[in-house]
């Protein structure tokens, strides 16, 4: 389980681009490969990583031309790594403390051999909860910050709201009725690589209209399983009459443990996670 090694759940698929590549070309590569990150290399040696978050924060609404600016100017560096023999628990602690969604994995000789993501951790949480009796609802643990904009909001202003509110998604709603969602993935695929006048176009034109939601009364395990199966990082929660009540994000995986009345071995593993995250002495920055 969480005491297992990172190598057991890491992905071996690593998409790379050279530091001399133009931002636009790298974003097109991300869309073509349907990935949220590319490892940036300098003559084959990892020098940084470029993610959907970097697209949102360092490219959009900035006075630069993605077609003539090199990706090294906006990549995240230095890269964050863990050894392949690192416990999943320790890797998860670093991700949680540093607010990373992924970490690169080093081999015995220091080479990059894989990547571990919060999605993989979510899968573990879902598997731990299968077949177990639980009584708490998702409404009792949701902690994500719900940010909404009107459908008539310009794409430029919606992106600016995401940056200012430090969120990877916003819900597009008319009053309290949700109409769609706009995420970092939408920023990349529907705006950044398109020829769009972001000040003139409205957010409803590029949002994801098929909004997946869950009621406050849904059981926690069911919701996390839905997030994993649907490949979503943020799930709006609705209350009475379908009105927005909050949002659940990947970080709420931590709360999942507290909601389960399960066997002692699993309970102890999650207790260890909680103690690790709350103890600065067990965390190595960077």
Protein Blocks (a to p, Z undefined) as FASTA:
>chain_A
ZZmcfklmpcfbdcdddfkbcfklmmmmmmmnopabdcddeehiafbdcdfklmmmmmgo
pacdfklccfklmpccddddddfkbcfklmmmmmmmnopabdcdddfkopafbdcdfklm
mmmmmmmmgopacfbdfklmgcbdcddddfklcfklmmmmmmmnopabdcddehjacfbd
cdfklmmmmmmmpccdfklpcfklmmcfblcdddfklcfklmmmmmmmnopabdcdddeh
hiafbdcdfklmmmmmmmpccdfklmmmmmmmmmmmmmmklpcgZZ
